[in-house]
Amino acid sequence: MSGSRVRFQAINRRIATVGIVGLATIAVGRASGIELRPASVQGAAPARTIHVDPDTLRPWRFRVGERMEYSVTWEGIRLGSGSLSVEAIDTIQDRSAYRVALEMAGGPPFYRVEDRIVSWIQPAPFGSLQFAQNQKEGNYRRDRKIVLDAESQTYTRYDLKDGEYVRDENEADIPIPPGALDEISYLYMVRLLPLEVGQRYEFDRYFKADGNPATVEVLRREEIRVPAGRFQTIVLRPEIATDGMFGEGGEAEVYLTDDEYRTPVRLKTSLSIGSGNMYLTGYDPGEGGALIEPGRPAAGVDDR
């Protein structure tokens, strides 16, 4: 394979992560609480760190049936599409959890991307109970799930082999922080934060230690137009400890609607290889969809 084609495939792999997968990694939470730090102002006294209990987040308001659809562009060229939706309420570890799915598809003919990532989120106390990835990226395939045990506060990885999930003994019973989160559940936690302009949020709740810490700075309010319409938004600047568009010199801004739903309507990112955007093309709030009733026990067993 020519060097130029290898480089193009490497670029396309980076571009694929610029889609809504990137939105899911904009924040990572601190086990002892969420730290709110006002953005530094030249000449101002050092800001006082305010600790907020993660379980005092705004109540979950995203009903079964909520669905967001996106287009992904790179240097003005449309590369694919994605969606993020609350699909159902399942029972995981005898607890009721929302099944939230992120799907992406696109890329050039010789490097197609078809990814499905699912998180099972317990709204109170807020945390992830399970995380699954089904990835098809070019010739690469991976099917795995991560079980985050809320009782033992450990996680274990399982890989799909010959139609069955097999426990990975090299990644089993690994300690996790209380209320540990995966990439998708982080996005939903950010949607439930107060998000005051001038505040800087720092988190340490990612289930893998090397993904911590991460920060989200609330930059400004701005009105923008995307294919789905015109929106008043809150603009965030995310930074994470790992490689990717939010680290290693990458710069990104995420636009959430300035309302109670905090719907992601745009993500823009700049890397050394170029710049990309993700735009909201359609939104269904799932009106009339189910919500988990606080204090109600899970019905049946549906561990997946």
ChimeraX commands (.cxc) that place a marker at each C-alpha (Angstrom):
marker #1 position 0.00,0.00,0.00 radius 0.5
marker #1 position 1.40,3.45,-0.90 radius 0.5
marker #1 position 2.60,5.82,1.78 radius 0.5
marker #1 position 0.02,8.43,0.80 radius 0.5
marker #1 position -2.83,5.92,1.16 radius 0.5
marker #1 position -1.53,4.76,4.56 radius 0.5
marker #1 position -1.40,8.38,5.68 radius 0.5
marker #1 position -4.91,9.01,4.35 radius 0.5
marker #1 position -6.26,6.02,6.26 radius 0.5
marker #1 position -4.51,7.27,9.42 radius 0.5
marker #1 position -6.11,10.67,8.90 radius 0.5
marker #1 position -9.51,9.07,8.36 radius 0.5
marker #1 position -9.19,7.16,11.63 radius 0.5
marker #1 position -8.59,10.47,13.39 radius 0.5
marker #1 position -11.50,12.05,11.54 radius 0.5
marker #1 position -13.80,9.22,12.62 radius 0.5
marker #1 position -13.10,10.05,16.25 radius 0.5
marker #1 position -13.96,13.68,15.60 radius 0.5
marker #1 position -17.62,12.69,15.29 radius 0.5
marker #1 position -19.99,12.26,18.18 radius 0.5
marker #1 position -17.63,9.80,19.84 radius 0.5
marker #1 position -15.59,12.87,20.72 radius 0.5
marker #1 position -18.58,14.51,22.38 radius 0.5
marker #1 position -18.79,11.57,24.73 radius 0.5
marker #1 position -15.30,12.20,26.03 radius 0.5
marker #1 position -15.55,15.91,26.77 radius 0.5
marker #1 position -15.60,15.44,30.52 radius 0.5
marker #1 position -14.33,13.11,33.18 radius 0.5
marker #1 position -15.53,13.29,36.85 radius 0.5
marker #1 position -13.73,13.40,40.21 radius 0.5
marker #1 position -14.76,10.66,42.65 radius 0.5
marker #1 position -14.80,13.01,45.66 radius 0.5
marker #1 position -16.96,15.51,43.82 radius 0.5
marker #1 position -16.98,17.89,40.89 radius 0.5
marker #1 position -14.60,20.81,41.14 radius 0.5
marker #1 position -15.84,24.12,39.74 radius 0.5
marker #1 position -13.04,26.60,39.15 radius 0.5
marker #1 position -13.84,30.04,37.74 radius 0.5
marker #1 position -11.75,30.73,34.64 radius 0.5
marker #1 position -8.62,32.68,35.48 radius 0.5
marker #1 position -8.72,36.43,34.94 radius 0.5
marker #1 position -5.48,38.38,34.62 radius 0.5
marker #1 position -4.83,40.33,37.81 radius 0.5
marker #1 position -7.61,38.59,39.73 radius 0.5
marker #1 position -7.08,36.69,42.98 radius 0.5
marker #1 position -6.82,32.89,42.71 radius 0.5
marker #1 position -10.28,31.36,42.44 radius 0.5
marker #1 position -11.66,29.30,45.29 radius 0.5
marker #1 position -12.37,25.67,44.39 radius 0.5
marker #1 position -16.01,24.73,44.97 radius 0.5
marker #1 position -16.75,21.04,45.57 radius 0.5
marker #1 position -20.10,19.76,44.34 radius 0.5
marker #1 position -21.52,16.32,45.14 radius 0.5
marker #1 position -21.98,14.51,41.79 radius 0.5
marker #1 position -25.29,13.14,43.02 radius 0.5
marker #1 position -26.71,16.66,43.26 radius 0.5
marker #1 position -26.73,16.90,39.46 radius 0.5
marker #1 position -29.99,18.06,37.95 radius 0.5
marker #1 position -32.50,15.18,37.69 radius 0.5
marker #1 position -32.30,12.98,34.58 radius 0.5
marker #1 position -34.74,14.35,31.98 radius 0.5
marker #1 position -33.87,12.44,28.80 radius 0.5
marker #1 position -36.81,10.18,27.98 radius 0.5
marker #1 position -36.71,6.90,26.11 radius 0.5
marker #1 position -37.04,7.92,22.48 radius 0.5
marker #1 position -34.83,11.00,22.65 radius 0.5
marker #1 position -32.74,10.92,19.47 radius 0.5
marker #1 position -30.17,13.26,17.93 radius 0.5
marker #1 position -28.91,12.90,14.37 radius 0.5
marker #1 position -25.69,14.44,13.02 radius 0.5
marker #1 position -23.64,15.01,9.89 radius 0.5
marker #1 position -19.83,14.91,10.09 radius 0.5
marker #1 position -17.66,17.07,7.81 radius 0.5
marker #1 position -13.92,17.48,7.39 radius 0.5
marker #1 position -12.51,20.56,5.64 radius 0.5
marker #1 position -16.04,21.18,4.34 radius 0.5
marker #1 position -16.47,17.67,2.88 radius 0.5
marker #1 position -19.27,15.51,4.28 radius 0.5
marker #1 position -17.81,12.23,5.55 radius 0.5
marker #1 position -20.70,10.50,7.28 radius 0.5
marker #1 position -23.49,10.61,9.79 radius 0.5
marker #1 position -24.18,9.63,13.36 radius 0.5
marker #1 position -26.89,9.38,15.98 radius 0.5
marker #1 position -27.19,9.39,19.74 radius 0.5
marker #1 position -30.34,8.03,21.34 radius 0.5
marker #1 position -31.95,6.78,24.54 radius 0.5
marker #1 position -33.22,3.42,23.31 radius 0.5
marker #1 position -34.81,1.69,26.31 radius 0.5
marker #1 position -34.77,0.96,30.03 radius 0.5
marker #1 position -32.99,-2.31,30.81 radius 0.5
marker #1 position -32.18,-4.17,34.01 radius 0.5
marker #1 position -28.44,-4.44,34.68 radius 0.5
marker #1 position -27.10,-5.84,37.96 radius 0.5
marker #1 position -30.70,-5.83,39.27 radius 0.5
marker #1 position -30.85,-2.07,38.69 radius 0.5
marker #1 position -32.84,-0.03,36.20 radius 0.5
marker #1 position -30.62,1.69,33.65 radius 0.5
marker #1 position -31.06,3.69,30.47 radius 0.5
marker #1 position -29.63,2.07,27.35 radius 0.5
marker #1 position -28.00,4.91,25.41 radius 0.5
marker #1 position -26.58,4.13,21.96 radius 0.5
marker #1 position -24.19,6.07,19.79 radius 0.5
marker #1 position -23.89,5.01,16.14 radius 0.5
marker #1 position -21.63,6.31,13.38 radius 0.5
marker #1 position -21.30,5.43,9.71 radius 0.5
marker #1 position -19.28,6.87,6.84 radius 0.5
marker #1 position -15.80,7.33,5.47 radius 0.5
marker #1 position -14.34,6.83,1.98 radius 0.5
marker #1 position -15.08,3.54,0.14 radius 0.5
marker #1 position -11.80,1.86,1.16 radius 0.5
marker #1 position -12.10,2.84,4.81 radius 0.5
marker #1 position -15.71,2.53,5.92 radius 0.5
marker #1 position -16.67,3.12,9.53 radius 0.5
marker #1 position -19.66,1.44,11.21 radius 0.5
marker #1 position -19.51,1.81,14.97 radius 0.5
marker #1 position -22.09,1.19,17.67 radius 0.5
marker #1 position -21.28,2.08,21.26 radius 0.5
marker #1 position -23.79,1.47,24.05 radius 0.5
marker #1 position -23.78,2.62,27.67 radius 0.5
marker #1 position -26.15,1.50,30.41 radius 0.5
marker #1 position -26.56,4.49,32.74 radius 0.5
marker #1 position -28.04,4.45,36.22 radius 0.5
marker #1 position -29.47,7.95,36.87 radius 0.5
marker #1 position -29.45,7.92,40.69 radius 0.5
marker #1 position -26.87,7.56,42.01 radius 0.5
marker #1 position -25.44,8.61,38.66 radius 0.5
marker #1 position -23.02,6.11,37.13 radius 0.5
marker #1 position -22.39,3.59,34.37 radius 0.5
marker #1 position -23.17,-0.10,34.88 radius 0.5
marker #1 position -22.03,-1.49,31.53 radius 0.5
marker #1 position -20.42,-0.33,28.31 radius 0.5
marker #1 position -20.28,-2.16,24.96 radius 0.5
marker #1 position -18.48,-1.46,21.69 radius 0.5
marker #1 position -19.12,-2.97,18.25 radius 0.5
marker #1 position -16.55,-1.47,15.90 radius 0.5
marker #1 position -16.03,-1.91,12.15 radius 0.5
marker #1 position -13.37,0.49,10.90 radius 0.5
marker #1 position -11.78,-0.51,7.60 radius 0.5
marker #1 position -10.50,-4.05,8.14 radius 0.5
marker #1 position -10.51,-3.62,11.91 radius 0.5
marker #1 position -13.17,-5.36,13.99 radius 0.5
marker #1 position -13.73,-5.31,17.73 radius 0.5
marker #1 position -16.63,-6.42,19.92 radius 0.5
marker #1 position -16.21,-6.01,23.65 radius 0.5
marker #1 position -18.11,-5.09,26.76 radius 0.5
marker #1 position -17.01,-3.61,30.06 radius 0.5
marker #1 position -18.95,-4.55,33.18 radius 0.5
marker #1 position -18.65,-1.94,35.93 radius 0.5
marker #1 position -19.66,-3.69,39.14 radius 0.5
marker #1 position -21.35,-1.13,41.38 radius 0.5
marker #1 position -21.12,-3.34,44.47 radius 0.5
marker #1 position -17.45,-4.39,44.31 radius 0.5
marker #1 position -16.39,-1.12,42.60 radius 0.5
marker #1 position -14.35,-2.99,39.99 radius 0.5
marker #1 position -14.55,-3.44,36.23 radius 0.5
marker #1 position -13.94,-6.43,34.00 radius 0.5
marker #1 position -13.53,-6.59,30.24 radius 0.5
marker #1 position -15.13,-9.27,28.03 radius 0.5
marker #1 position -14.25,-9.85,24.35 radius 0.5
marker #1 position -16.52,-11.54,21.82 radius 0.5
marker #1 position -14.93,-14.76,20.55 radius 0.5
marker #1 position -16.76,-17.40,18.52 radius 0.5
marker #1 position -20.12,-15.88,19.40 radius 0.5
marker #1 position -19.52,-15.71,23.17 radius 0.5
marker #1 position -18.15,-13.06,25.48 radius 0.5
marker #1 position -14.95,-14.28,27.15 radius 0.5
marker #1 position -13.52,-12.70,30.29 radius 0.5
marker #1 position -10.12,-11.03,29.78 radius 0.5
marker #1 position -8.07,-12.08,32.80 radius 0.5
marker #1 position -5.57,-9.32,32.10 radius 0.5
marker #1 position -8.28,-6.72,32.59 radius 0.5
marker #1 position -10.45,-8.18,35.34 radius 0.5
marker #1 position -11.54,-6.93,38.76 radius 0.5
marker #1 position -9.77,-3.59,38.27 radius 0.5
marker #1 position -10.70,-0.96,40.91 radius 0.5
marker #1 position -12.90,1.92,39.79 radius 0.5
marker #1 position -13.95,5.14,41.54 radius 0.5
marker #1 position -17.44,5.41,43.05 radius 0.5
marker #1 position -19.90,6.44,40.36 radius 0.5
marker #1 position -17.45,5.50,37.59 radius 0.5
marker #1 position -18.37,6.57,34.08 radius 0.5
marker #1 position -17.61,5.62,30.49 radius 0.5
marker #1 position -17.40,7.97,27.51 radius 0.5
marker #1 position -21.12,8.19,26.79 radius 0.5
marker #1 position -22.27,8.55,30.39 radius 0.5
marker #1 position -19.81,11.45,30.76 radius 0.5
marker #1 position -21.61,13.36,28.04 radius 0.5
marker #1 position -24.92,12.87,29.81 radius 0.5
marker #1 position -23.39,13.99,33.11 radius 0.5
marker #1 position -22.16,17.18,31.43 radius 0.5
marker #1 position -25.70,17.77,30.12 radius 0.5
marker #1 position -26.88,17.73,33.75 radius 0.5
marker #1 position -24.32,20.23,35.09 radius 0.5
marker #1 position -25.21,23.90,35.75 radius 0.5
marker #1 position -22.64,25.08,33.14 radius 0.5
marker #1 position -22.10,28.67,34.20 radius 0.5
marker #1 position -20.05,30.88,31.89 radius 0.5
marker #1 position -16.58,31.46,33.33 radius 0.5
marker #1 position -16.49,28.20,35.27 radius 0.5
marker #1 position -13.96,25.44,34.73 radius 0.5
marker #1 position -15.04,21.90,35.66 radius 0.5
marker #1 position -12.45,19.26,36.47 radius 0.5
marker #1 position -13.31,15.57,36.77 radius 0.5
marker #1 position -11.72,12.31,37.80 radius 0.5
marker #1 position -14.47,9.68,37.42 radius 0.5
marker #1 position -13.48,7.84,34.24 radius 0.5
marker #1 position -13.38,4.10,34.95 radius 0.5
marker #1 position -9.77,3.84,33.69 radius 0.5
marker #1 position -7.24,5.80,35.72 radius 0.5
marker #1 position -5.19,6.91,32.70 radius 0.5
marker #1 position -8.18,8.82,31.33 radius 0.5
marker #1 position -8.18,11.20,34.29 radius 0.5
marker #1 position -8.30,14.07,34.84 radius 0.5
marker #1 position -10.23,16.05,32.23 radius 0.5
marker #1 position -11.64,19.54,32.25 radius 0.5
marker #1 position -14.49,21.44,30.64 radius 0.5
marker #1 position -14.33,25.22,30.52 radius 0.5
marker #1 position -17.57,27.14,29.87 radius 0.5
marker #1 position -16.52,29.88,27.44 radius 0.5
marker #1 position -19.55,31.88,26.36 radius 0.5
marker #1 position -23.12,31.96,25.10 radius 0.5
marker #1 position -23.62,32.17,21.34 radius 0.5
marker #1 position -26.46,31.92,18.83 radius 0.5
marker #1 position -25.67,29.59,15.92 radius 0.5
marker #1 position -27.41,28.03,12.93 radius 0.5
marker #1 position -27.04,24.35,12.03 radius 0.5
marker #1 position -29.07,22.16,9.64 radius 0.5
marker #1 position -31.60,21.44,12.41 radius 0.5
marker #1 position -32.26,25.16,12.95 radius 0.5
marker #1 position -31.11,28.19,14.93 radius 0.5
marker #1 position -30.19,27.75,18.58 radius 0.5
marker #1 position -29.00,29.72,21.58 radius 0.5
marker #1 position -26.03,27.73,22.86 radius 0.5
marker #1 position -23.47,27.41,25.63 radius 0.5
marker #1 position -19.96,26.89,24.26 radius 0.5
marker #1 position -17.54,24.55,26.06 radius 0.5
marker #1 position -13.83,23.90,25.65 radius 0.5
marker #1 position -12.93,20.31,26.64 radius 0.5
marker #1 position -9.48,18.97,27.46 radius 0.5
marker #1 position -8.62,15.37,28.32 radius 0.5
marker #1 position -5.54,13.60,29.60 radius 0.5
marker #1 position -5.33,11.07,26.75 radius 0.5
marker #1 position -4.42,11.36,23.07 radius 0.5
marker #1 position -6.89,12.55,20.46 radius 0.5
marker #1 position -8.66,15.70,19.38 radius 0.5
marker #1 position -8.99,17.02,22.95 radius 0.5
marker #1 position -5.31,16.40,23.72 radius 0.5
marker #1 position -2.01,16.31,21.87 radius 0.5
marker #1 position -2.45,19.88,20.62 radius 0.5
marker #1 position -6.01,19.42,19.42 radius 0.5
marker #1 position -8.46,22.25,20.01 radius 0.5
marker #1 position -12.19,21.74,20.22 radius 0.5
marker #1 position -15.39,23.55,21.07 radius 0.5
marker #1 position -18.72,21.92,21.87 radius 0.5
marker #1 position -22.03,23.78,21.53 radius 0.5
marker #1 position -24.96,22.72,23.74 radius 0.5
marker #1 position -28.42,24.28,23.64 radius 0.5
marker #1 position -28.90,26.86,26.39 radius 0.5
marker #1 position -32.00,25.20,27.82 radius 0.5
marker #1 position -32.90,22.40,30.22 radius 0.5
marker #1 position -31.95,19.66,27.72 radius 0.5
marker #1 position -28.40,20.82,26.83 radius 0.5
marker #1 position -28.68,19.17,23.39 radius 0.5
marker #1 position -25.31,18.92,21.57 radius 0.5
marker #1 position -25.82,20.84,18.31 radius 0.5
marker #1 position -22.27,21.36,17.07 radius 0.5
marker #1 position -18.74,20.17,17.68 radius 0.5
marker #1 position -15.81,21.79,15.93 radius 0.5
marker #1 position -12.22,20.68,16.21 radius 0.5
marker #1 position -8.84,21.69,14.83 radius 0.5
marker #1 position -5.88,19.33,14.51 radius 0.5
marker #1 position -2.55,19.55,12.74 radius 0.5
marker #1 position -4.12,17.58,9.88 radius 0.5
marker #1 position -7.09,19.94,9.43 radius 0.5
marker #1 position -10.41,20.87,10.96 radius 0.5
marker #1 position -13.81,19.23,11.21 radius 0.5
marker #1 position -17.36,19.85,12.32 radius 0.5
marker #1 position -20.30,17.82,13.48 radius 0.5
marker #1 position -23.74,19.41,13.03 radius 0.5
marker #1 position -27.14,18.48,14.43 radius 0.5
marker #1 position -29.49,17.61,11.58 radius 0.5
marker #1 position -32.49,16.35,13.54 radius 0.5
marker #1 position -33.76,16.08,17.10 radius 0.5
marker #1 position -36.64,14.12,18.65 radius 0.5
marker #1 position -37.12,14.77,22.40 radius 0.5
marker #1 position -39.00,11.50,22.85 radius 0.5
marker #1 position -42.09,13.17,24.23 radius 0.5
marker #1 position -44.16,10.67,26.17 radius 0.5
marker #1 position -41.26,8.25,26.45 radius 0.5
marker #1 position -40.58,6.37,29.67 radius 0.5
marker #1 position -38.48,7.61,32.60 radius 0.5
marker #1 position -37.12,5.55,35.47 radius 0.5
marker #1 position -39.21,6.25,38.56 radius 0.5
marker #1 position -37.00,7.16,41.56 radius 0.5
marker #1 position -36.95,4.42,44.17 radius 0.5
marker #1 position -38.79,1.91,41.99 radius 0.5
marker #1 position -37.10,-1.54,41.93 radius 0.5
marker #1 position -36.03,-3.04,38.63 radius 0.5
marker #1 position -38.54,-5.35,37.00 radius 0.5
marker #1 position -37.17,-8.70,35.90 radius 0.5
marker #1 position -33.60,-9.52,34.90 radius 0.5
marker #1 position -32.17,-8.33,31.58 radius 0.5
marker #1 position -28.42,-8.36,32.11 radius 0.5
marker #1 position -26.78,-8.08,28.68 radius 0.5
marker link #1:1,2 radius 0.2
marker link #1:2,3 radius 0.2
marker link #1:3,4 radius 0.2
marker link #1:4,5 radius 0.2
marker link #1:5,6 radius 0.2
marker link #1:6,7 radius 0.2
marker link #1:7,8 radius 0.2
marker link #1:8,9 radius 0.2
marker link #1:9,10 radius 0.2
marker link #1:10,11 radius 0.2
marker link #1:11,12 radius 0.2
marker link #1:12,13 radius 0.2
marker link #1:13,14 radius 0.2
marker link #1:14,15 radius 0.2
marker link #1:15,16 radius 0.2
marker link #1:16,17 radius 0.2
marker link #1:17,18 radius 0.2
marker link #1:18,19 radius 0.2
marker link #1:19,20 radius 0.2
marker link #1:20,21 radius 0.2
marker link #1:21,22 radius 0.2
marker link #1:22,23 radius 0.2
marker link #1:23,24 radius 0.2
marker link #1:24,25 radius 0.2
marker link #1:25,26 radius 0.2
marker link #1:26,27 radius 0.2
marker link #1:27,28 radius 0.2
marker link #1:28,29 radius 0.2
marker link #1:29,30 radius 0.2
marker link #1:30,31 radius 0.2
marker link #1:31,32 radius 0.2
marker link #1:32,33 radius 0.2
marker link #1:33,34 radius 0.2
marker link #1:34,35 radius 0.2
marker link #1:35,36 radius 0.2
marker link #1:36,37 radius 0.2
marker link #1:37,38 radius 0.2
marker link #1:38,39 radius 0.2
marker link #1:39,40 radius 0.2
marker link #1:40,41 radius 0.2
marker link #1:41,42 radius 0.2
marker link #1:42,43 radius 0.2
marker link #1:43,44 radius 0.2
marker link #1:44,45 radius 0.2
marker link #1:45,46 radius 0.2
marker link #1:46,47 radius 0.2
marker link #1:47,48 radius 0.2
marker link #1:48,49 radius 0.2
marker link #1:49,50 radius 0.2
marker link #1:50,51 radius 0.2
marker link #1:51,52 radius 0.2
marker link #1:52,53 radius 0.2
marker link #1:53,54 radius 0.2
marker link #1:54,55 radius 0.2
marker link #1:55,56 radius 0.2
marker link #1:56,57 radius 0.2
marker link #1:57,58 radius 0.2
marker link #1:58,59 radius 0.2
marker link #1:59,60 radius 0.2
marker link #1:60,61 radius 0.2
marker link #1:61,62 radius 0.2
marker link #1:62,63 radius 0.2
marker link #1:63,64 radius 0.2
marker link #1:64,65 radius 0.2
marker link #1:65,66 radius 0.2
marker link #1:66,67 radius 0.2
marker link #1:67,68 radius 0.2
marker link #1:68,69 radius 0.2
marker link #1:69,70 radius 0.2
marker link #1:70,71 radius 0.2
marker link #1:71,72 radius 0.2
marker link #1:72,73 radius 0.2
marker link #1:73,74 radius 0.2
marker link #1:74,75 radius 0.2
marker link #1:75,76 radius 0.2
marker link #1:76,77 radius 0.2
marker link #1:77,78 radius 0.2
marker link #1:78,79 radius 0.2
marker link #1:79,80 radius 0.2
marker link #1:80,81 radius 0.2
marker link #1:81,82 radius 0.2
marker link #1:82,83 radius 0.2
marker link #1:83,84 radius 0.2
marker link #1:84,85 radius 0.2
marker link #1:85,86 radius 0.2
marker link #1:86,87 radius 0.2
marker link #1:87,88 radius 0.2
marker link #1:88,89 radius 0.2
marker link #1:89,90 radius 0.2
marker link #1:90,91 radius 0.2
marker link #1:91,92 radius 0.2
marker link #1:92,93 radius 0.2
marker link #1:93,94 radius 0.2
marker link #1:94,95 radius 0.2
marker link #1:95,96 radius 0.2
marker link #1:96,97 radius 0.2
marker link #1:97,98 radius 0.2
marker link #1:98,99 radius 0.2
marker link #1:99,100 radius 0.2
marker link #1:100,101 radius 0.2
marker link #1:101,102 radius 0.2
marker link #1:102,103 radius 0.2
marker link #1:103,104 radius 0.2
marker link #1:104,105 radius 0.2
marker link #1:105,106 radius 0.2
marker link #1:106,107 radius 0.2
marker link #1:107,108 radius 0.2
marker link #1:108,109 radius 0.2
marker link #1:109,110 radius 0.2
marker link #1:110,111 radius 0.2
marker link #1:111,112 radius 0.2
marker link #1:112,113 radius 0.2
marker link #1:113,114 radius 0.2
marker link #1:114,115 radius 0.2
marker link #1:115,116 radius 0.2
marker link #1:116,117 radius 0.2
marker link #1:117,118 radius 0.2
marker link #1:118,119 radius 0.2
marker link #1:119,120 radius 0.2
marker link #1:120,121 radius 0.2
marker link #1:121,122 radius 0.2
marker link #1:122,123 radius 0.2
marker link #1:123,124 radius 0.2
marker link #1:124,125 radius 0.2
marker link #1:125,126 radius 0.2
marker link #1:126,127 radius 0.2
marker link #1:127,128 radius 0.2
marker link #1:128,129 radius 0.2
marker link #1:129,130 radius 0.2
marker link #1:130,131 radius 0.2
marker link #1:131,132 radius 0.2
marker link #1:132,133 radius 0.2
marker link #1:133,134 radius 0.2
marker link #1:134,135 radius 0.2
marker link #1:135,136 radius 0.2
marker link #1:136,137 radius 0.2
marker link #1:137,138 radius 0.2
marker link #1:138,139 radius 0.2
marker link #1:139,140 radius 0.2
marker link #1:140,141 radius 0.2
marker link #1:141,142 radius 0.2
marker link #1:142,143 radius 0.2
marker link #1:143,144 radius 0.2
marker link #1:144,145 radius 0.2
marker link #1:145,146 radius 0.2
marker link #1:146,147 radius 0.2
marker link #1:147,148 radius 0.2
marker link #1:148,149 radius 0.2
marker link #1:149,150 radius 0.2
marker link #1:150,151 radius 0.2
marker link #1:151,152 radius 0.2
marker link #1:152,153 radius 0.2
marker link #1:153,154 radius 0.2
marker link #1:154,155 radius 0.2
marker link #1:155,156 radius 0.2
marker link #1:156,157 radius 0.2
marker link #1:157,158 radius 0.2
marker link #1:158,159 radius 0.2
marker link #1:159,160 radius 0.2
marker link #1:160,161 radius 0.2
marker link #1:161,162 radius 0.2
marker link #1:162,163 radius 0.2
marker link #1:163,164 radius 0.2
marker link #1:164,165 radius 0.2
marker link #1:165,166 radius 0.2
marker link #1:166,167 radius 0.2
marker link #1:167,168 radius 0.2
marker link #1:168,169 radius 0.2
marker link #1:169,170 radius 0.2
marker link #1:170,171 radius 0.2
marker link #1:171,172 radius 0.2
marker link #1:172,173 radius 0.2
marker link #1:173,174 radius 0.2
marker link #1:174,175 radius 0.2
marker link #1:175,176 radius 0.2
marker link #1:176,177 radius 0.2
marker link #1:177,178 radius 0.2
marker link #1:178,179 radius 0.2
marker link #1:179,180 radius 0.2
marker link #1:180,181 radius 0.2
marker link #1:181,182 radius 0.2
marker link #1:182,183 radius 0.2
marker link #1:183,184 radius 0.2
marker link #1:184,185 radius 0.2
marker link #1:185,186 radius 0.2
marker link #1:186,187 radius 0.2
marker link #1:187,188 radius 0.2
marker link #1:188,189 radius 0.2
marker link #1:189,190 radius 0.2
marker link #1:190,191 radius 0.2
marker link #1:191,192 radius 0.2
marker link #1:192,193 radius 0.2
marker link #1:193,194 radius 0.2
marker link #1:194,195 radius 0.2
marker link #1:195,196 radius 0.2
marker link #1:196,197 radius 0.2
marker link #1:197,198 radius 0.2
marker link #1:198,199 radius 0.2
marker link #1:199,200 radius 0.2
marker link #1:200,201 radius 0.2
marker link #1:201,202 radius 0.2
marker link #1:202,203 radius 0.2
marker link #1:203,204 radius 0.2
marker link #1:204,205 radius 0.2
marker link #1:205,206 radius 0.2
marker link #1:206,207 radius 0.2
marker link #1:207,208 radius 0.2
marker link #1:208,209 radius 0.2
marker link #1:209,210 radius 0.2
marker link #1:210,211 radius 0.2
marker link #1:211,212 radius 0.2
marker link #1:212,213 radius 0.2
marker link #1:213,214 radius 0.2
marker link #1:214,215 radius 0.2
marker link #1:215,216 radius 0.2
marker link #1:216,217 radius 0.2
marker link #1:217,218 radius 0.2
marker link #1:218,219 radius 0.2
marker link #1:219,220 radius 0.2
marker link #1:220,221 radius 0.2
marker link #1:221,222 radius 0.2
marker link #1:222,223 radius 0.2
marker link #1:223,224 radius 0.2
marker link #1:224,225 radius 0.2
marker link #1:225,226 radius 0.2
marker link #1:226,227 radius 0.2
marker link #1:227,228 radius 0.2
marker link #1:228,229 radius 0.2
marker link #1:229,230 radius 0.2
marker link #1:230,231 radius 0.2
marker link #1:231,232 radius 0.2
marker link #1:232,233 radius 0.2
marker link #1:233,234 radius 0.2
marker link #1:234,235 radius 0.2
marker link #1:235,236 radius 0.2
marker link #1:236,237 radius 0.2
marker link #1:237,238 radius 0.2
marker link #1:238,239 radius 0.2
marker link #1:239,240 radius 0.2
marker link #1:240,241 radius 0.2
marker link #1:241,242 radius 0.2
marker link #1:242,243 radius 0.2
marker link #1:243,244 radius 0.2
marker link #1:244,245 radius 0.2
marker link #1:245,246 radius 0.2
marker link #1:246,247 radius 0.2
marker link #1:247,248 radius 0.2
marker link #1:248,249 radius 0.2
marker link #1:249,250 radius 0.2
marker link #1:250,251 radius 0.2
marker link #1:251,252 radius 0.2
marker link #1:252,253 radius 0.2
marker link #1:253,254 radius 0.2
marker link #1:254,255 radius 0.2
marker link #1:255,256 radius 0.2
marker link #1:256,257 radius 0.2
marker link #1:257,258 radius 0.2
marker link #1:258,259 radius 0.2
marker link #1:259,260 radius 0.2
marker link #1:260,261 radius 0.2
marker link #1:261,262 radius 0.2
marker link #1:262,263 radius 0.2
marker link #1:263,264 radius 0.2
marker link #1:264,265 radius 0.2
marker link #1:265,266 radius 0.2
marker link #1:266,267 radius 0.2
marker link #1:267,268 radius 0.2
marker link #1:268,269 radius 0.2
marker link #1:269,270 radius 0.2
marker link #1:270,271 radius 0.2
marker link #1:271,272 radius 0.2
marker link #1:272,273 radius 0.2
marker link #1:273,274 radius 0.2
marker link #1:274,275 radius 0.2
marker link #1:275,276 radius 0.2
marker link #1:276,277 radius 0.2
marker link #1:277,278 radius 0.2
marker link #1:278,279 radius 0.2
marker link #1:279,280 radius 0.2
marker link #1:280,281 radius 0.2
marker link #1:281,282 radius 0.2
marker link #1:282,283 radius 0.2
marker link #1:283,284 radius 0.2
marker link #1:284,285 radius 0.2
marker link #1:285,286 radius 0.2
marker link #1:286,287 radius 0.2
marker link #1:287,288 radius 0.2
marker link #1:288,289 radius 0.2
marker link #1:289,290 radius 0.2
marker link #1:290,291 radius 0.2
marker link #1:291,292 radius 0.2
marker link #1:292,293 radius 0.2
marker link #1:293,294 radius 0.2
marker link #1:294,295 radius 0.2
marker link #1:295,296 radius 0.2
marker link #1:296,297 radius 0.2
marker link #1:297,298 radius 0.2
marker link #1:298,299 radius 0.2
marker link #1:299,300 radius 0.2
marker link #1:300,301 radius 0.2
marker link #1:301,302 radius 0.2
marker link #1:302,303 radius 0.2
marker link #1:303,304 radius 0.2
view
